[in-house]
Amino acid sequence: MKTIKRRAFCKAAAAAVAGVLAPHAAAEALLPQAVVGSAVPEDYYSFAFRSDHSETDLSHDFYYTDAFFENTALQYSHKLALATLGLVAASGSTYQSDALYWVEGEAGREDSIADAYQKLGFANAVYVGYQRSLNTPVDTAGCAFAQKTLVQDGQRTTIIAAMLRGVGYGAEWASNLHVGEGGGHYGFVTAAEHFFEDLQDYLKKAEAAAGTLGTIKLWLGGYSRGAAVANLTAARIRQQLPQIAQENTFVYTFAAPAALTEADRPDLQADYDNDHTADGGLKTDWDVSNIFNIISSGDIVARVMPEEWGYHRNGNDRFLPSTAYQNELDDLSIIESRMGGVPLRFDQLATKEDVDSVIAAALAFCKSAANYHEKYEAAFMDMLQCAFTLSEKEAAEGVILDDEAVTERLRSMENIRKMSWTKVLRCVMTASAMSRPILEQVGAIVPLRAQQVVVPVLAVGLCYEVESDVLKLLVYYILSLMSVNSPADSVLRAAFCHYPENYITLMEYYDPAEHGMEAYTRK
């Protein structure tokens, strides 16, 4: 037997120990060559995300591997769905940046997604819409693009990540209520048109950075508003970007509102309403698609544009269950509490039946999409704009505007500027008187931000002559959500289901076998 020299033995032993003690180093030796960005070992990576529930930025670990994109996009991947959820949560503008915005201007609104992209080896990041004023309502959606181009076995592949922002976007929120007169939900459809142009621009820049892209794998995700935009754009990508094959377009959305009826915008439809048969019945299983919409059964947002009016999404809807089992509620609360922050009480969150009752009440109130557009849309949009509008003095010094200052703010708004000065002043004075009992109803501890918006929001509703009972109820809910109070009725219980913490917990607890093709409650 040949004798191993002492130096050779030591070198071999050191290499073996290094492989045990530093598995990342050993794995990195097998990673593909990177042209742009870098390949990363499969592992759990910590992403920060905005928590409006806790009024801070939290963090959580998500599993990622570049090997996700070696598989077909036409098959649901729960692990890739969770990784996408981590990135779309990180795409929200940071909570910390809100406070800094009013003092220092734009201050790190994209920090969380930038950090996440860096950890995953993506480069050439571009952040569209992150610098826009928090006070300006627009029909766009912020998006964070990045790329990595890898060469493995001589084959070049470019992964393009496009994550649409769904939280922390200020007065852009008003666009969620901009239904319009027809042809799909105007606020979402218009934002999708802008986003498609941004995507085309980024693809050109990505090719310039990598020389040639090779096979393009598009990783598209969105949460809430961003989810609706991603869902619509996925159809246009299939129809108008032939260089990106359907099996290479990985689309995962979370809490996506529906935006189209069957008669709307064929250029924005693909695998439309894939859960149902032509006669409206529920299928026995999901058909093939590359578009997967993950929805909490207790979340009201995904059902705002109701199925009863003919609204559906592209692709396969996969509903995460709500539950009435106490052991599951306890387990969910334990999992969510590990994220830190203010705990969600899963035993107080909405069930599918709670959401059904809220939708039924909303349908009875609005009567039809056309009636909502004609009678309430402008009022509700301007009320939401006021709820998100803030001056530097209000942010930095905690000032609560007096009646004169509120009147000036309202008179700066396009629609209200057309109304008489005396009407606006009268509405502001009435709103001031109405605000006291509403604040008392919300609770003993009302945050400063809620105190700052109550009179402006009420005054806008009065200017539009919204019915008094409806107006008081709307303002009560806005203030209750700002106050992070324990949910007391079906509306608040359903609204609390929309937080990312709920989606992260449900996705980690329930495996794909528990997903439903329609909302349901485990009983």
RODO-2510 file (C-alpha; in nm, 4 decimals, decimal comma):
residues 523
     n   res          X          Y          Z
     1     m     0,0000     0,0000     0,0000
     2     k     0,1347     0,3400    -0,0975
     3     t     0,2295     0,5643     0,1979
     4     i     0,0706     0,9121     0,2044
     5     k     0,3209     1,1849     0,2732
     6     r     0,2611     1,3799     0,5940
     7     r     0,2100     1,7169     0,4140
     8     a    -0,0343     1,5639     0,1638
     9     f    -0,2258     1,3963     0,4470
    10     c    -0,2527     1,7240     0,6400
    11     k    -0,3766     1,9076     0,3321
    12     a    -0,6373     1,6385     0,2646
    13     a    -0,7526     1,6385     0,6279
    14     a    -0,7780     2,0174     0,6299
    15     a    -0,9876     2,0107     0,3138
    16     a    -1,2183     1,7478     0,4638
    17     v    -1,2615     1,9448     0,7859
    18     a    -1,3267     2,2620     0,5873
    19     g    -1,5960     2,0795     0,3913
    20     v    -1,7649     1,9797     0,7176
    21     l    -1,7218     2,3075     0,9006
    22     a    -1,7871     2,5318     0,5996
    23     p    -2,0463     2,3555     0,3816
    24     h    -2,1162     2,6854     0,2043
    25     a    -1,7590     2,6989     0,0811
    26     a    -1,7839     2,3435    -0,0504
    27     a    -2,1179     2,4184    -0,2141
    28     e    -1,9899     2,7385    -0,3699
    29     a    -1,7266     2,5407    -0,5565
    30     l    -2,0105     2,3683    -0,7426
    31     l    -2,2085     2,6829    -0,8180
    32     p    -2,2467     2,7936    -1,1799
    33     q    -2,0340     3,0757    -1,3165
    34     a    -2,2030     3,4158    -1,2861
    35     v    -2,1888     3,6755    -1,5630
    36     v    -2,4103     3,9244    -1,3784
    37     g    -2,4891     3,8879    -1,0086
    38     s    -2,3817     3,5717    -0,8302
    39     a    -2,4993     3,2184    -0,7714
    40     v    -2,5762     3,1496    -0,4038
    41     p    -2,5931     2,8298    -0,1970
    42     e    -2,9349     2,6908    -0,1167
    43     d    -3,0130     2,8152     0,2322
    44     y    -3,2479     3,0207     0,4469
    45     y    -3,2045     3,3972     0,4053
    46     s    -3,3431     3,6659     0,6350
    47     f    -3,5601     3,9338     0,4709
    48     a    -3,6979     4,2431     0,6414
    49     f    -4,0547     4,3471     0,5704
    50     r    -4,2878     4,6284     0,6662
    51     s    -4,5473     4,5517     0,9343
    52     d    -4,8258     4,8094     0,9505
    53     h    -4,9830     4,5954     1,2205
    54     s    -4,6780     4,6350     1,4459
    55     e    -4,5857     4,9809     1,3099
    56     t    -4,2263     4,8726     1,2494
    57     d    -4,0085     4,6607     1,0205
    58     l    -3,9819     4,2909     1,1084
    59     s    -3,7714     4,0089     0,9613
    60     h    -3,8190     3,6428     0,8782
    61     d    -3,6166     3,3615     0,7183
    62     f    -3,7091     3,2280     0,3742
    63     y    -3,5582     2,9326     0,1862
    64     y    -3,4048     3,0022    -0,1557
    65     t    -3,2116     2,8111    -0,4188
    66     d    -3,1249     2,9028    -0,7795
    67     a    -3,2391     2,5496    -0,8641
    68     f    -3,6010     2,6678    -0,8343
    69     f    -3,5708     2,7879    -1,1920
    70     e    -3,4456     2,4575    -1,3312
    71     n    -3,8040     2,3312    -1,3078
    72     t    -4,1072     2,4261    -1,5152
    73     a    -4,3198     2,7235    -1,4147
    74     l    -4,6292     2,5212    -1,5099
    75     q    -4,6160     2,3255    -1,1836
    76     y    -4,6930     2,4822    -0,8454
    77     s    -4,3904     2,4947    -0,6131
    78     h    -4,4718     2,5631    -0,2500
    79     k    -4,1095     2,6428    -0,1673
    80     l    -4,0823     2,8902    -0,4542
    81     a    -4,4164     3,0403    -0,3521
    82     l    -4,2797     3,1012    -0,0007
    83     a    -3,9607     3,2562    -0,1379
    84     t    -4,1726     3,4833    -0,3575
    85     l    -4,3828     3,5808    -0,0565
    86     g    -4,0629     3,6789     0,1220
    87     l    -3,9535     3,9040    -0,1646
    88     v    -4,2917     4,0692    -0,2215
    89     a    -4,3159     4,1375     0,1524
    90     a    -3,9672     4,2905     0,1396
    91     s    -4,0759     4,5005    -0,1603
    92     g    -4,2924     4,7187     0,0612
    93     s    -4,1414     5,0556     0,1441
    94     t    -3,9864     5,0332     0,4891
    95     y    -4,1804     5,1568     0,7873
    96     q    -3,8752     5,3447     0,9126
    97     s    -3,8529     5,5444     0,5896
    98     d    -4,1996     5,6931     0,6455
    99     a    -4,0790     5,8933     0,9430
   100     l    -3,7580     5,9982     0,7674
   101     y    -3,9393     6,0969     0,4465
   102     w    -4,0822     6,4160     0,5926
   103     v    -3,7505     6,5288     0,7397
   104     e    -3,4836     6,4055     0,4989
   105     g    -3,6787     6,3469     0,1774
   106     e    -3,6429     6,0052     0,0165
   107     a    -3,4697     5,7886     0,2740
   108     g    -3,4295     5,4192     0,2023
   109     r    -3,7802     5,3286     0,0960
   110     e    -3,6396     5,0339    -0,0999
   111     d    -3,3900     4,9199     0,1667
   112     s    -3,5601     4,5878     0,2506
   113     i    -3,5890     4,4589    -0,1054
   114     a    -3,2420     4,5902    -0,1913
   115     d    -3,0971     4,3886     0,0977
   116     a    -3,2945     4,0797    -0,0054
   117     y    -3,1737     4,1003    -0,3655
   118     q    -2,8139     4,1402    -0,2489
   119     k    -2,8404     3,8311    -0,0260
   120     l    -2,9810     3,6226    -0,3115
   121     g    -2,7083     3,7324    -0,5530
   122     f    -2,9227     3,9513    -0,7780
   123     a    -2,7622     4,2615    -0,9278
   124     n    -2,8456     4,5669    -1,1393
   125     a    -3,1492     4,6476    -0,9263
   126     v    -3,3857     4,9227    -1,0418
   127     y    -3,6614     5,0619    -0,8198
   128     v    -3,9487     5,2175    -1,0112
   129     g    -4,1915     5,4414    -0,8234
   130     y    -4,0139     5,4269    -0,4884
   131     q    -3,9237     5,7952    -0,5041
   132     r    -4,2776     5,9196    -0,5684
   133     s    -4,4418     6,1511    -0,3127
   134     l    -4,6438     5,9765    -0,0439
   135     n    -4,9106     6,2462    -0,0828
   136     t    -4,9750     6,1949    -0,4549
   137     p    -5,2462     5,9510    -0,5676
   138     v    -5,1438     5,7845    -0,8947
   139     d    -5,2565     5,4841    -1,0995
   140     t    -4,9165     5,3157    -1,0927
   141     a    -4,7482     5,0481    -0,8809
   142     g    -4,3931     5,0525    -0,7510
   143     c    -4,1720     4,7685    -0,8698
   144     a    -3,8248     4,6373    -0,7854
   145     f    -3,6332     4,4726    -1,0730
   146     a    -3,3053     4,2791    -1,0537
   147     q    -3,1184     4,0119    -1,2515
   148     k    -2,8617     3,7382    -1,2361
   149     t    -2,7116     3,5772    -1,5463
   150     l    -2,5526     3,2359    -1,4918
   151     v    -2,3603     2,9948    -1,7139
   152     q    -2,3994     2,6297    -1,6201
   153     d    -2,2885     2,3407    -1,8394
   154     g    -2,2129     2,5948    -2,1099
   155     q    -2,5697     2,7249    -2,1165
   156     r    -2,6484     3,0879    -2,0333
   157     t    -2,9615     3,1609    -1,8271
   158     t    -3,0846     3,4956    -1,6988
   159     i    -3,3225     3,5131    -1,4051
   160     i    -3,5143     3,8413    -1,4036
   161     a    -3,6848     3,9185    -1,0728
   162     a    -3,9744     4,1656    -1,0857
   163     m    -4,1448     4,2181    -0,7497
   164     l    -4,4357     4,4605    -0,7316
   165     r    -4,4803     4,6700    -0,4175
   166     g    -4,7980     4,6026    -0,2210
   167     v    -4,7518     4,7875     0,1094
   168     g    -4,6149     5,1227     0,2204
   169     y    -4,7063     5,3291    -0,0853
   170     g    -4,8993     5,6207     0,0674
   171     a    -5,1705     5,7968    -0,1318
   172     e    -5,1261     5,5524    -0,4206
   173     w    -5,3749     5,3548    -0,2076
   174     a    -5,6573     5,5698    -0,3493
   175     s    -5,6053     5,4020    -0,6862
   176     n    -5,7290     5,0750    -0,5329
   177     l    -6,0759     5,2368    -0,5278
   178     h    -6,0493     5,3717    -0,8844
   179     v    -6,2826     5,1251    -1,0555
   180     g    -6,3713     5,3509    -1,3495
   181     e    -6,6525     5,3165    -1,5982
   182     g    -6,5676     4,9839    -1,7609
   183     g    -6,2978     4,7776    -1,9286
   184     g    -6,1646     4,6404    -1,6016
   185     h    -6,0660     4,8034    -1,2736
   186     y    -5,9107     5,1281    -1,4000
   187     g    -5,6562     5,1691    -1,1193
   188     f    -5,5151     4,8182    -1,1626
   189     v    -5,5372     4,8044    -1,5421
   190     t    -5,3603     5,1390    -1,5850
   191     a    -5,0880     5,0397    -1,3392
   192     a    -5,0391     4,7136    -1,5325
   193     e    -4,9924     4,9080    -1,8558
   194     h    -4,7227     5,1239    -1,6939
   195     f    -4,5544     4,8201    -1,5393
   196     f    -4,5392     4,6333    -1,8712
   197     e    -4,3507     4,9291    -2,0220
   198     d    -4,1143     4,9323    -1,7234
   199     l    -4,0525     4,5579    -1,7670
   200     q    -3,9682     4,6005    -2,1353
   201     d    -3,7245     4,8789    -2,0488
   202     y    -3,5574     4,6653    -1,7843
   203     l    -3,5191     4,3686    -2,0214
   204     k    -3,3288     4,5917    -2,2648
   205     k    -3,0985     4,7129    -1,9863
   206     a    -3,0484     4,3574    -1,8606
   207     e    -2,9369     4,2433    -2,2042
   208     a    -2,6947     4,5345    -2,2251
   209     a    -2,5465     4,4361    -1,8878
   210     a    -2,5066     4,0654    -1,9681
   211     g    -2,4187     4,0886    -2,3362
   212     t    -2,6739     3,8215    -2,4162
   213     l    -2,9413     3,6880    -2,1830
   214     g    -2,9643     3,3337    -2,3149
   215     t    -3,2741     3,1624    -2,1778
   216     i    -3,4816     3,4131    -1,9799
   217     k    -3,6506     3,2941    -1,6593
   218     l    -3,8900     3,5636    -1,5325
   219     w    -3,9727     3,5591    -1,1609
   220     l    -4,2811     3,7766    -1,1165
   221     g    -4,4533     3,8386    -0,7836
   222     g    -4,6847     4,0826    -0,6136
   223     y    -4,8750     4,1396    -0,2942
   224     s    -5,2176     4,3093    -0,2655
   225     r    -5,2225     4,5977    -0,5166
   226     g    -4,8987     4,4676    -0,6632
   227     a    -5,0540     4,1218    -0,6933
   228     a    -5,3410     4,2506    -0,9071
   229     v    -5,0936     4,4254    -1,1373
   230     a    -4,8702     4,1164    -1,1617
   231     n    -5,1728     3,8984    -1,2386
   232     l    -5,2831     4,1226    -1,5269
   233     t    -4,9328     4,1692    -1,6657
   234     a    -4,8670     3,7939    -1,6705
   235     a    -5,1232     3,7631    -1,9493
   236     r    -4,9673     4,0386    -2,1585
   237     i    -4,6205     3,8853    -2,1144
   238     r    -4,7472     3,5584    -2,2593
   239     q    -4,9063     3,7349    -2,5550
   240     q    -4,6491     4,0034    -2,6350
   241     l    -4,3071     3,8830    -2,5125
   242     p    -4,2440     3,5586    -2,7034
   243     q    -3,8798     3,5537    -2,5921
   244     i    -4,0029     3,4512    -2,2455
   245     a    -4,1646     3,1074    -2,2672
   246     q    -4,4685     3,0329    -2,0525
   247     e    -4,2867     2,7462    -1,8812
   248     n    -4,0141     2,9973    -1,7858
   249     t    -4,2482     3,2639    -1,6458
   250     f    -4,2905     3,1968    -1,2730
   251     v    -4,5865     3,4008    -1,1425
   252     y    -4,6932     3,3960    -0,7759
   253     t    -4,9326     3,6540    -0,6353
   254     f    -5,0653     3,7016    -0,2823
   255     a    -5,3940     3,8641    -0,1752
   256     a    -5,4665     3,9727    -0,5337
   257     p    -5,7926     4,1623    -0,5905
   258     a    -5,9745     4,0571    -0,9086
   259     a    -5,9663     4,3227    -1,1795
   260     l    -6,1528     4,1937    -1,4857
   261     t    -6,4840     4,0502    -1,5972
   262     e    -6,4979     3,8126    -1,8928
   263     a    -6,5960     4,1008    -2,1243
   264     d    -6,2942     4,3139    -2,0250
   265     r    -5,9550     4,3556    -2,1934
   266     p    -5,8680     4,0268    -2,3701
   267     d    -5,5067     4,1508    -2,3921
   268     l    -5,4892     4,1204    -2,0132
   269     q    -5,6505     3,7756    -1,9862
   270     a    -5,4758     3,4363    -1,9793
   271     d    -5,6106     3,1208    -1,8135
   272     y    -5,8885     3,3519    -1,6979
   273     d    -6,0980     3,2167    -1,4076
   274     n    -5,9117     2,8874    -1,4286
   275     d    -6,0876     2,7392    -1,1239
   276     h    -6,4325     2,7274    -1,2871
   277     t    -6,5962     2,5518    -1,5789
   278     a    -6,7708     2,7436    -1,8578
   279     d    -7,1043     2,7181    -1,6763
   280     g    -6,9539     2,8618    -1,3551
   281     g    -6,9159     2,5366    -1,1650
   282     l    -6,6039     2,4618    -0,9632
   283     k    -6,3562     2,2250    -1,1287
   284     t    -6,2359     1,9151    -0,9487
   285     d    -5,8694     2,0174    -0,9805
   286     w    -5,6536     2,3003    -1,1123
   287     d    -5,5760     2,3092    -1,4819
   288     v    -5,2238     2,3785    -1,6074
   289     s    -5,1119     2,7404    -1,5664
   290     n    -4,8019     2,9362    -1,4729
   291     i    -5,0051     3,1895    -1,2692
   292     f    -5,0756     3,1049    -0,9056
   293     n    -5,2786     3,3344    -0,6797
   294     i    -5,2446     3,2603    -0,3075
   295     i    -5,5365     3,3977    -0,1040
   296     s    -5,6271     3,3774     0,2638
   297     s    -5,9908     3,2662     0,2981
   298     g    -6,0441     3,5327     0,5648
   299     d    -5,8967     3,8211     0,3623
   300     i    -6,1513     4,0766     0,2408
   301     v    -5,9140     4,2530    -0,0013
   302     a    -5,8946     3,9674    -0,2518
   303     r    -6,2740     3,9703    -0,2808
   304     v    -6,3340     4,3476    -0,3002
   305     m    -6,4205     4,3232    -0,6708
   306     p    -6,6768     4,0488    -0,6178
   307     e    -6,7361     3,7280    -0,8064
   308     e    -7,1072     3,8169    -0,7916
   309     w    -7,0344     4,1003    -1,0375
   310     g    -6,8391     3,8656    -1,2637
   311     y    -6,4864     3,9582    -1,1516
   312     h    -6,2146     3,6909    -1,1583
   313     r    -5,8368     3,6575    -1,1801
   314     n    -5,6056     3,5010    -1,4356
   315     g    -5,4618     3,1609    -1,3517
   316     n    -5,5236     2,9310    -1,0576
   317     d    -5,6617     3,0686    -0,7316
   318     r    -5,5330     2,8702    -0,4322
   319     f    -5,7127     2,9592    -0,1090
   320     l    -5,5394     2,9126     0,2241
   321     p    -5,7958     2,7936     0,4784
   322     s    -5,9375     2,9855     0,7689
   323     t    -5,9897     2,7551     1,0656
   324     a    -6,2159     2,7013     1,3626
   325     y    -5,9952     2,4307     1,5184
   326     q    -5,8538     2,5572     1,8472
   327     n    -5,5330     2,3525     1,8223
   328     e    -5,4608     2,5007     1,4789
   329     l    -5,5379     2,8528     1,5995
   330     d    -5,2947     2,8025     1,8875
   331     d    -5,0244     2,6675     1,6545
   332     l    -5,0685     2,9562     1,4105
   333     s    -5,0376     3,2128     1,6883
   334     i    -4,7156     3,0512     1,8115
   335     i    -4,5609     3,0491     1,4621
   336     e    -4,6556     3,4137     1,3946
   337     s    -4,5282     3,5334     1,7346
   338     r    -4,1729     3,4305     1,6369
   339     m    -4,1623     3,7197     1,3909
   340     g    -4,1768     3,9643     1,6818
   341     g    -4,3852     4,2784     1,6858
   342     v    -4,7510     4,2962     1,7913
   343     p    -4,8922     3,9405     1,7746
   344     l    -5,1848     3,8629     1,5481
   345     r    -5,4628     3,6875     1,7381
   346     f    -5,5573     3,4064     1,5028
   347     d    -5,8598     3,3184     1,7143
   348     q    -5,9927     3,6675     1,6349
   349     l    -5,9250     3,6702     1,2598
   350     a    -6,2027     3,6330     1,0056
   351     t    -6,3336     3,3083     0,8633
   352     k    -6,4676     3,2573     0,5138
   353     e    -6,8186     3,3058     0,6533
   354     d    -6,7246     3,6445     0,8033
   355     v    -6,6024     3,7637     0,4639
   356     d    -6,9179     3,6342     0,2965
   357     s    -7,1292     3,8507     0,5279
   358     v    -6,9182     4,1610     0,4643
   359     i    -6,9311     4,1116     0,0870
   360     a    -7,3083     4,0645     0,1005
   361     a    -7,3469     4,3924     0,2914
   362     a    -7,1157     4,5740     0,0470
   363     l    -7,3102     4,4418    -0,2517
   364     a    -7,6368     4,5609    -0,1002
   365     f    -7,4859     4,9035    -0,0322
   366     c    -7,3105     4,9595    -0,3676
   367     k    -7,5847     4,7904    -0,5773
   368     s    -7,3576     4,7685    -0,8842
   369     a    -7,0117     4,8652    -1,0063
   370     a    -7,1688     5,1431    -1,2130
   371     n    -7,3568     5,2820    -0,9115
   372     y    -7,0428     5,2712    -0,6974
   373     h    -6,8467     5,4561    -0,9672
   374     e    -7,1117     5,7234    -1,0133
   375     k    -7,2049     5,7832    -0,6507
   376     y    -6,9126     5,6987    -0,4240
   377     e    -6,5852     5,6471    -0,6103
   378     a    -6,4530     6,0046    -0,6149
   379     a    -6,5540     6,0618    -0,2521
   380     f    -6,3891     5,7445    -0,1240
   381     m    -6,0706     5,8068    -0,3258
   382     d    -6,0359     6,1605    -0,1929
   383     m    -6,1057     6,0411     0,1625
   384     l    -5,8236     5,7883     0,1291
   385     q    -5,5927     6,0511    -0,0188
   386     c    -5,6554     6,2671     0,2890
   387     a    -5,5889     5,9703     0,5171
   388     f    -5,2392     5,9342     0,3684
   389     t    -5,1553     6,3039     0,3262
   390     l    -4,9148     6,4454     0,5809
   391     s    -4,7134     6,7654     0,6120
   392     e    -4,3660     6,7967     0,7615
   393     k    -4,5046     6,9726     1,0700
   394     e    -4,7569     6,6973     1,1265
   395     a    -4,4892     6,4286     1,0927
   396     a    -4,1997     6,5955     1,2717
   397     e    -4,3811     6,8019     1,5345
   398     g    -4,7047     6,6102     1,5880
   399     v    -4,9222     6,9044     1,4859
   400     i    -5,2979     6,8477     1,4558
   401     l    -5,4358     7,0845     1,1928
   402     d    -5,6908     7,3450     1,2981
   403     d    -6,0070     7,4075     1,0936
   404     e    -5,8415     7,6761     0,8812
   405     a    -5,5482     7,4495     0,7888
   406     v    -5,7821     7,1578     0,7109
   407     t    -5,9809     7,3872     0,4814
   408     e    -5,6615     7,4847     0,2982
   409     r    -5,5688     7,1191     0,2523
   410     l    -5,9059     7,0302     0,1098
   411     r    -5,9001     7,3302    -0,1219
   412     s    -5,5711     7,2030    -0,2659
   413     m    -5,7428     6,8838    -0,3883
   414     e    -5,8506     6,8857    -0,7524
   415     n    -6,2142     6,7827    -0,7075
   416     i    -6,2851     6,9835    -0,3938
   417     r    -6,1235     7,2931    -0,5442
   418     k    -6,4286     7,3116    -0,7705
   419     m    -6,6613     7,3449    -0,4702
   420     s    -6,7405     7,6783    -0,3043
   421     w    -6,5156     7,7995    -0,0237
   422     t    -6,8132     7,8443     0,2092
   423     k    -6,9293     7,4852     0,1537
   424     v    -6,5846     7,3464     0,2297
   425     l    -6,5486     7,5597     0,5433
   426     r    -6,8927     7,4547     0,6646
   427     c    -6,8072     7,0869     0,6094
   428     v    -6,4795     7,1242     0,7997
   429     m    -6,6545     7,2800     1,0988
   430     t    -6,9184     7,0047     1,0961
   431     a    -6,6455     6,7391     1,0700
   432     s    -6,4698     6,8873     1,3721
   433     a    -6,7830     6,8413     1,5798
   434     m    -6,8466     6,4901     1,4443
   435     s    -6,4923     6,3726     1,5181
   436     r    -6,5170     6,3641     1,8968
   437     p    -6,7739     6,0833     1,9351
   438     i    -6,6008     5,8779     1,6645
   439     l    -6,2659     5,9027     1,8436
   440     e    -6,4372     5,7989     2,1665
   441     q    -6,5903     5,4983     1,9892
   442     v    -6,2504     5,3851     1,8600
   443     g    -6,1107     5,3588     2,2101
   444     a    -5,9254     5,5255     2,4929
   445     i    -5,5846     5,5092     2,3246
   446     v    -5,5991     5,6710     1,9810
   447     p    -5,2643     5,7203     1,8033
   448     l    -5,1634     6,0706     1,6998
   449     r    -5,1841     5,9772     1,3312
   450     a    -5,5512     5,8820     1,3690
   451     q    -5,6222     6,2083     1,5495
   452     q    -5,4555     6,3999     1,2659
   453     v    -5,6641     6,2508     0,9851
   454     v    -6,0107     6,2239     1,1375
   455     v    -6,1317     6,5779     1,0617
   456     p    -5,9882     6,6011     0,7053
   457     v    -6,1332     6,2599     0,6113
   458     l    -6,4734     6,3409     0,7585
   459     a    -6,4767     6,6804     0,5896
   460     v    -6,4078     6,5272     0,2476
   461     g    -6,7006     6,2885     0,2894
   462     l    -6,9273     6,5768     0,3903
   463     c    -6,8171     6,7790     0,0877
   464     y    -6,9340     6,4926    -0,1330
   465     e    -7,2551     6,4632     0,0719
   466     v    -7,1938     6,0999     0,1640
   467     e    -7,4738     5,9710     0,3880
   468     s    -7,3960     6,0471     0,7521
   469     d    -7,4236     5,6907     0,8806
   470     v    -7,2033     5,5566     0,5989
   471     l    -6,9477     5,8296     0,6520
   472     k    -6,9198     5,7751     1,0256
   473     l    -6,8787     5,4005     0,9755
   474     l    -6,6066     5,4397     0,7117
   475     v    -6,4071     5,6816     0,9247
   476     y    -6,4467     5,4552     1,2276
   477     y    -6,2914     5,1655     1,0350
   478     i    -6,0056     5,3787     0,9013
   479     l    -5,9215     5,4982     1,2520
   480     s    -5,9586     5,1488     1,4016
   481     l    -5,7063     5,0058     1,1575
   482     m    -5,4659     5,2907     1,2304
   483     s    -5,5108     5,2264     1,6009
   484     v    -5,4171     4,8568     1,5751
   485     n    -5,7074     4,7791     1,8083
   486     s    -5,8229     4,4225     1,8548
   487     p    -6,0714     4,3437     1,5772
   488     a    -6,4258     4,3703     1,7047
   489     d    -6,6457     4,2868     1,4051
   490     s    -6,6386     4,1024     1,0728
   491     v    -6,4983     4,3977     0,8761
   492     l    -6,1975     4,4510     1,1007
   493     r    -6,1442     4,0770     1,1461
   494     a    -6,1272     4,0404     0,7678
   495     a    -5,9028     4,3454     0,7228
   496     f    -5,6516     4,2071     0,9745
   497     c    -5,6232     3,8894     0,7620
   498     h    -5,4609     4,1024     0,4916
   499     y    -5,1370     4,1570     0,6841
   500     p    -4,8262     3,9790     0,5441
   501     e    -4,7727     3,8110     0,8829
   502     n    -5,0968     3,6189     0,8298
   503     y    -4,9937     3,5010     0,4838
   504     i    -4,6441     3,3975     0,5923
   505     t    -4,7841     3,1968     0,8842
   506     l    -5,0567     3,0243     0,6838
   507     m    -4,8142     2,9370     0,4030
   508     e    -4,5689     2,7806     0,6468
   509     y    -4,8361     2,5903     0,8422
   510     y    -5,0591     2,4503     0,5670
   511     d    -4,9083     2,2389     0,2905
   512     p    -5,0480     2,2417    -0,0660
   513     a    -5,2867     1,9551     0,0121
   514     e    -5,4810     2,1994     0,2317
   515     h    -5,5217     2,4619    -0,0433
   516     g    -5,8758     2,5040    -0,1745
   517     m    -6,0048     2,6123    -0,5147
   518     e    -6,2456     2,8456    -0,3358
   519     a    -6,2456     3,0092     0,0080
   520     y    -6,3299     2,7717     0,2928
   521     t    -6,3137     2,7316     0,6700
   522     r    -6,1790     2,4188     0,8386
   523     k    -6,4380     2,3165     1,0971
***
